[in-house]
Amino acid sequence: MTRRMRRHPVFARFYAKVAGPALDKAGITDHRKRLLSGVTGEVVEIGAGNGLNFAHYPPEVQRVVAVEPEPRLRALAEQSARTAPVRVDVVDGIAEQLPVPDGSFDAAVVCLTLCSVADPHAALAELHRVLRPGGQLRFFEHVRADSPAMRRVQRVVDATVWPLLLGGCHTGRDTGAAITAAGFTFTSLEKFAFPETRVPSPAATHILGTAERPRRDSTP
C-alpha cells in the first residue's frame, strides 16, 4: 500500500526563509560538517529539505540520492544540487517507502528528519534495507529529553501545537532506541543541547553519530 504524505507548504516556506537561516546563525554548520565527515561511496539522504547538507559532502562521495517529499523544498534542493561539490540526484519520495533497491548504498544520512516522518520505525527499517551490510547510518536528530520535567513538556507540546506548526515535528521521540530496534549498531554517539540558550527548549536535546548495519544480520 502506498503511503500518502501530508503536505506542509507553509512550513516549507518558513523553514527555507526563517528556520534554516536561524539554525545556520546558531552554529548548525559545524554539526553538519561533523555529520558528513569521512562519508564515502554511494549515499542516500532522506528528508533533504532545501539541500543545506549538500555543500558539506566530501569529495570521496560518488553520488548522493537526496529524497525529499515536499515539492517546494525539493525544488530548492534541486537548485542547491547544481552547486554541490559532488553529484546529487534529488528525487521525490517518502522515508517509509524509498524508491531504491535493496543494498544500494554505502551510507545513509538523516538530519533533523526522523522527528517529523509519519513512521520513524518504518523509515529506519527502509534505511536498513537499502544499506549494504556494513553500511553506515549517519544521524543528527533532536530527541527525547533526559529530565522528567522536560519530557512532560515534550509530551504536552507533541500532543497539541508543535506538530501542527512545525511540519509534523515531534520533540520527544526516542530516536536512539528506534535506531537500535531497527537492527543498527552504534559506532559513535554524542548527546548535547543545541542551540545553547538560557531558555530551555523541548527541541534542544540532540544526538549526533554513526550506526552500522552489521555485516551479518537479519533484517528486522
Kinemage of the C-alpha trace (Angstrom):
@kinemage 1
@onewidth
@group {chain A} dominant
@subgroup {mainchain}
@vectorlist {calphas} color= white
{ca met a 1} P 0.000 0.000 0.000
{ca thr a 2} L 1.351 3.405 -0.953
{ca arg a 3} L 1.616 5.832 1.930
{ca arg a 4} L 0.498 9.406 1.464
{ca met a 5} L 2.427 12.305 2.881
{ca arg a 6} L 0.645 15.267 4.367
{ca arg a 7} L 1.948 18.394 2.630
{ca his a 8} L 3.261 21.303 4.677
{ca pro a 9} L 3.658 24.193 2.207
{ca val a 10} L 3.514 26.922 4.850
{ca phe a 11} L 6.164 25.235 6.957
{ca ala a 12} L 8.289 24.651 3.844
{ca arg a 13} L 8.368 28.400 3.212
{ca phe a 14} L 9.051 29.092 6.891
{ca tyr a 15} L 11.898 26.603 7.003
{ca ala a 16} L 13.553 27.890 3.843
{ca lys a 17} L 13.287 31.576 4.762
{ca val a 18} L 13.396 31.629 8.558
{ca ala a 19} L 14.229 28.380 10.383
{ca gly a 20} L 17.099 27.288 8.140
{ca pro a 21} L 18.939 30.638 8.330
{ca ala a 22} L 18.298 30.774 12.094
{ca leu a 23} L 19.900 27.354 12.542
{ca asp a 24} L 22.879 28.494 10.490
{ca lys a 25} L 23.248 31.528 12.738
{ca ala a 26} L 23.072 29.266 15.804
{ca gly a 27} L 26.030 27.226 14.534
{ca ile a 28} L 24.480 24.173 12.908
{ca thr a 29} L 27.036 24.206 10.089
{ca asp a 30} L 29.673 22.689 12.380
{ca his a 31} L 27.315 19.820 13.196
{ca arg a 32} L 26.522 19.269 9.517
{ca lys a 33} L 30.237 19.030 8.766
{ca arg a 34} L 30.795 16.531 11.581
{ca leu a 35} L 27.781 14.531 10.439
{ca leu a 36} L 29.235 14.077 6.957
{ca ser a 37} L 32.958 13.943 7.699
{ca gly a 38} L 34.547 10.820 6.241
{ca val a 39} L 31.465 9.540 4.445
{ca thr a 40} L 32.270 7.779 1.153
{ca gly a 41} L 30.719 5.963 -1.782
{ca glu a 42} L 27.042 5.946 -2.675
{ca val a 43} L 24.846 7.833 -0.196
{ca val a 44} L 21.117 8.247 0.344
{ca glu a 45} L 19.848 11.233 2.336
{ca ile a 46} L 16.219 11.282 3.420
{ca gly a 47} L 14.341 14.456 4.200
{ca ala a 48} L 16.956 16.505 2.372
{ca gly a 49} L 14.871 19.667 2.703
{ca asn a 50} L 16.266 22.523 0.650
{ca gly a 51} L 19.681 20.922 0.379
{ca leu a 52} L 21.574 22.548 3.235
{ca asn a 53} L 23.782 19.479 3.695
{ca phe a 54} L 24.887 19.254 0.070
{ca ala a 55} L 27.780 21.699 0.333
{ca his a 56} L 29.397 19.624 3.085
{ca tyr a 57} L 29.695 16.249 1.364
{ca pro a 58} L 33.368 15.249 0.983
{ca pro a 59} L 34.823 14.513 -2.468
{ca glu a 60} L 35.069 10.781 -1.673
{ca val a 61} L 31.294 10.574 -2.123
{ca gln a 62} L 30.444 9.241 -5.583
{ca arg a 63} L 26.775 10.185 -5.581
{ca val a 64} L 24.019 11.341 -3.236
{ca val a 65} L 20.401 10.352 -3.807
{ca ala a 66} L 18.510 13.048 -1.888
{ca val a 67} L 14.896 12.119 -1.112
{ca glu a 68} L 12.522 14.997 -0.358
{ca pro a 69} L 8.705 14.732 -0.465
{ca glu a 70} L 7.805 18.424 -0.046
{ca pro a 71} L 7.566 19.998 -3.552
{ca arg a 72} L 8.760 23.478 -2.596
{ca leu a 73} L 11.740 22.228 -0.614
{ca arg a 74} L 12.545 19.694 -3.326
{ca ala a 75} L 12.700 22.463 -5.935
{ca leu a 76} L 15.086 24.419 -3.726
{ca ala a 77} L 17.166 21.277 -3.177
{ca glu a 78} L 17.482 20.849 -6.939
{ca gln a 79} L 18.935 24.358 -7.111
{ca ser a 80} L 21.392 23.561 -4.302
{ca ala a 81} L 22.418 20.358 -6.061
{ca arg a 82} L 23.715 22.337 -9.047
{ca thr a 83} L 26.487 23.884 -6.963
{ca ala a 84} L 27.252 20.887 -4.721
{ca pro a 85} L 30.836 19.561 -4.742
{ca val a 86} L 29.560 16.044 -5.506
{ca arg a 87} L 26.856 14.601 -7.718
{ca val a 88} L 23.436 14.954 -6.083
{ca asp a 89} L 20.272 13.491 -7.595
{ca val a 90} L 17.163 14.944 -5.933
{ca val a 91} L 14.127 12.644 -6.075
{ca asp a 92} L 10.548 12.634 -4.827
{ca gly a 93} L 9.712 10.043 -2.206
{ca ile a 94} L 8.925 9.381 1.433
{ca ala a 95} L 11.182 7.874 4.068
{ca glu a 96} L 8.855 4.933 4.710
{ca gln a 97} L 8.919 3.808 1.052
{ca leu a 98} L 12.255 4.675 -0.503
{ca pro a 99} L 12.273 4.357 -4.302
{ca val a 100} L 15.584 2.438 -4.420
{ca pro a 101} L 16.610 -1.254 -4.454
{ca asp a 102} L 17.854 -3.292 -1.501
{ca gly a 103} L 21.513 -2.918 -0.549
{ca ser a 104} L 22.116 0.043 -2.853
{ca phe a 105} L 24.127 2.382 -0.617
{ca asp a 106} L 27.278 2.596 1.443
{ca ala a 107} L 25.844 5.251 3.752
{ca ala a 108} L 22.546 6.851 4.708
{ca val a 109} L 22.070 10.321 6.187
{ca val a 110} L 19.253 11.634 8.373
{ca cys a 111} L 19.475 15.203 9.594
{ca leu a 112} L 16.599 16.678 11.627
{ca thr a 113} L 14.271 14.309 9.778
{ca leu a 114} L 13.184 11.412 11.997
{ca cys a 115} L 11.346 13.847 14.265
{ca ser a 116} L 8.855 14.632 11.515
{ca val a 117} L 8.368 11.478 9.434
{ca ala a 118} L 4.997 9.821 9.930
{ca asp a 119} L 6.505 6.481 10.977
{ca pro a 120} L 10.138 6.658 12.143
{ca his a 121} L 10.318 2.901 12.713
{ca ala a 122} L 9.282 2.215 9.111
{ca ala a 123} L 11.753 4.846 7.900
{ca leu a 124} L 14.622 3.227 9.790
{ca ala a 125} L 13.607 -0.205 8.511
{ca glu a 126} L 13.821 1.202 4.992
{ca leu a 127} L 17.276 2.649 5.650
{ca his a 128} L 18.380 -0.739 6.979
{ca arg a 129} L 17.017 -2.322 3.797
{ca val a 130} L 18.760 -0.004 1.329
{ca leu a 131} L 22.166 -0.061 3.056
{ca arg a 132} L 24.725 -2.673 2.153
{ca pro a 133} L 25.880 -4.903 5.035
{ca gly a 134} L 28.495 -2.866 6.864
{ca gly a 135} L 26.935 0.376 5.601
{ca gln a 136} L 26.756 3.429 7.841
{ca leu a 137} L 23.793 5.387 9.136
{ca arg a 138} L 24.824 8.993 9.862
{ca phe a 139} L 22.354 10.833 12.094
{ca phe a 140} L 21.850 14.262 13.655
{ca glu a 141} L 18.446 14.477 15.333
{ca his a 142} L 16.720 16.153 18.235
{ca val a 143} L 15.324 13.595 20.658
{ca arg a 144} L 13.611 12.871 23.955
{ca ala a 145} L 15.000 14.945 26.820
{ca asp a 146} L 16.809 13.424 29.790
{ca ser a 147} L 14.941 15.252 32.544
{ca pro a 148} L 11.452 14.059 33.589
{ca ala a 149} L 10.213 17.655 33.701
{ca met a 150} L 11.187 18.398 30.109
{ca arg a 151} L 9.803 15.052 28.975
{ca arg a 152} L 6.447 16.115 30.373
{ca val a 153} L 6.699 19.346 28.390
{ca gln a 154} L 7.553 17.363 25.269
{ca arg a 155} L 4.512 15.118 25.692
{ca val a 156} L 2.250 18.151 26.002
{ca val a 157} L 3.601 20.072 23.008
{ca asp a 158} L 3.749 16.935 20.840
{ca ala a 159} L 0.081 16.232 21.575
{ca thr a 160} L -1.008 19.779 20.782
{ca val a 161} L 0.555 22.591 18.777
{ca trp a 162} L 4.123 21.586 17.934
{ca pro a 163} L 3.466 19.128 15.065
{ca leu a 164} L 0.775 21.392 13.609
{ca leu a 165} L 3.021 24.442 13.499
{ca leu a 166} L 6.314 22.766 12.600
{ca gly a 167} L 5.643 20.425 9.726
{ca gly a 168} L 4.800 17.309 11.735
{ca cys a 169} L 7.830 17.607 14.029
{ca his a 170} L 7.752 15.772 17.375
{ca thr a 171} L 10.134 16.782 20.140
{ca gly a 172} L 10.048 13.689 22.338
{ca arg a 173} L 10.841 10.737 20.101
{ca asp a 174} L 13.347 8.205 21.446
{ca thr a 175} L 15.280 8.062 18.194
{ca gly a 176} L 18.303 6.349 19.709
{ca ala a 177} L 16.202 3.389 20.814
{ca ala a 178} L 14.475 3.308 17.422
{ca ile a 179} L 17.830 3.096 15.634
{ca thr a 180} L 18.818 0.107 17.759
{ca ala a 181} L 15.411 -1.546 17.274
{ca ala a 182} L 15.845 -1.259 13.503
{ca gly a 183} L 18.907 -3.529 13.684
{ca phe a 184} L 21.709 -0.963 13.692
{ca thr a 185} L 24.736 -0.999 15.987
{ca phe a 186} L 26.074 2.320 17.267
{ca thr a 187} L 29.714 3.027 16.477
{ca ser a 188} L 29.682 6.610 17.800
{ca leu a 189} L 27.098 8.626 19.715
{ca glu a 190} L 27.100 12.119 21.223
{ca lys a 191} L 24.275 13.838 23.083
{ca phe a 192} L 24.203 17.585 23.616
{ca ala a 193} L 21.986 20.662 23.701
{ca phe a 194} L 21.577 22.679 20.517
{ca pro a 195} L 21.287 25.559 20.293
{ca glu a 196} L 22.690 26.535 23.663
{ca thr a 197} L 20.301 29.119 25.097
{ca arg a 198} L 19.286 30.334 28.525
{ca val a 199} L 15.655 29.428 27.898
{ca pro a 200} L 15.067 25.636 27.896
{ca ser a 201} L 13.512 24.291 24.696
{ca pro a 202} L 11.668 20.992 24.204
{ca ala a 203} L 13.655 20.551 20.971
{ca ala a 204} L 17.110 21.208 22.454
{ca thr a 205} L 18.365 17.671 23.152
{ca his a 206} L 20.231 16.304 20.115
{ca ile a 207} L 22.153 13.186 19.206
{ca leu a 208} L 24.853 13.001 16.543
{ca gly a 209} L 26.731 9.924 15.485
{ca thr a 210} L 27.106 6.835 13.363
{ca ala a 211} L 25.479 3.420 13.418
{ca glu a 212} L 26.218 0.418 11.233
{ca arg a 213} L 24.156 -2.222 9.559
{ca pro a 214} L 26.001 -5.316 10.752
{ca arg a 215} L 27.752 -7.333 8.070
{ca arg a 216} L 25.874 -10.400 9.200
{ca asp a 217} L 22.403 -9.735 10.468
{ca ser a 218} L 18.758 -10.496 9.987
{ca thr a 219} L 16.522 -7.720 8.675
{ca pro a 220} L 14.133 -6.587 11.445
